[in-house]
C-alpha cells in the first residue's frame, strides 16, 4: 500500500504552478504584436507600459485632445455703465387740504384715480360763506349811497363858497367826508372779494395733475383748515424722477459731459436687477459730495407712460457714461484668473492652446470687453479650461455647451462658435 505524499511534495507543486503562471504572463507582456526579436518585444512592452500608466494617452503615448467649447472674439459696441441704487421720487407730492372750515358735503373722486389740475374733488357746505358775501355786498351798497350823497353836498358847498356864503372850513370838512366814504367803499370791496374767495374754497380742486391716493376723510365730517391729514394725497407720476448716488470718482467725466450738453441715458431695473422698468435721461447732479459716503446724488427723469415706476419704489439704476465703438468682446466665462492675473486660453491653428494675459474692459450682460491682449476673430476657450495648460491640445468639436442637443450637429454647432462662414481648425 502506497503511503501519503510527502509534505514537501505540495510545496514543490505550488512553486511549479506559480512559475508557470509567471512565465506565461511574462511571455504575453513581452511578446510584440507582430512577433519579432526580443529587442522589439522590449520596445513593445515599454509602449504598452506607457499605455497603462499614461491616462488619456493614445497607443503611441501622445496626449488625447481635451474636449472644450470655444468661441471667437468679435467686435461690438459696449457701454460703460455706472450701477447704483435709487429711489423713485414724484416730481410733486401734494396733500389736498381744506382752506376753510365747514362740513364736507360731497366727495367727487375715486381712490387711485388719475386727475388733472383743476378737477373738482370735493365740496364743503357753502351757505355760511354765501351769507358773508351777501352781507359784504349790502354794506358796500350802503356806503356807496353815503359816498354819493357826500359828493353831491361837496359840490353844493363849493358853489356856496364861491358865492362867499359859507366858510372855507365847512367846505374842507365836507371834502374830507367824501374821501372817508371813498375809503370805506374800498374796504367794502375788499370784504366782498374775500367773501367770494372763501366761498370758492368750498370747492376743493386738484392743485396738480397726478394719481390720487387713499381717501382720508368721509363725507359728513367737519373739515378744519389746519387738519394734518387733509382729504387726499396727489402724486405726480407723469413724468417721474429717480434719485440715486454714484461714487465721486465718476464725477469728473460726468460733469464734462453735462457741461457739453450731452444727454446721458439712465435705465432702471427692478429689485432683482432682472426686469428693465424704464429708460430716461439724466437731469442734473447735486451741488455737493456727501462727505460721509463719498457719493454725489443725481436725478433722472422718466416719462412713465405705462406707470411702471411708483413713488418711493426701490430700483437698480444703470447710468451710461460712455459708449465704446468696435470693442473686442468675449464671453465672461472665458476669462480666467490666476498667478499671471487675468488671462484666456487662445486656440491656435495647430489646435493647441496658448495662455494669453488680457486687460479687461467694461462688462455688458454675460460678455466682457478686452482692452488689450486679444484681437477680434481669435478663438478662446469658454468651457473646459479647468483641464488646460499652455500647449494642451484641444478638440473644439467634441464637446457641446450646456443645453445643446446630443446629436452630431448639436455638438458641432456648440463646439465651434466662430465667425459666420468659418469652421473649426483642420486636424493635424
Secondary structure by P-SEA (a helix, b strand, c coil): cccccccaaaaaaaaaaaaaaaaaaaaaaacccccccaaaaaaaaaaaaaaaccccccccccccbbbbbbbbbbbbbbbbbbbbbbbbbbccccccccccccccccccccccccccccccccccccaaaaaaaaaaaaaaaaaaaaaaaaaaaaaaaaaaaaaccccaaaaaaaaaaaaaaaaaaaaaaaaaaaaaaaaaacccccccccccccccccccbbbbccccccccccccccbbbbbbcccccaaaaaaaaaaabbbbbbbbbccccccccbbbbbccccccccccccbbbbbbbbccccccccccbbbbbbbbcccccccccccccccccccccbbbbbbcccccccbbbbbbccccccbbbbcccccccbbbbccccccccccccccccccccccccccaaaaaaaaccccccccccccc
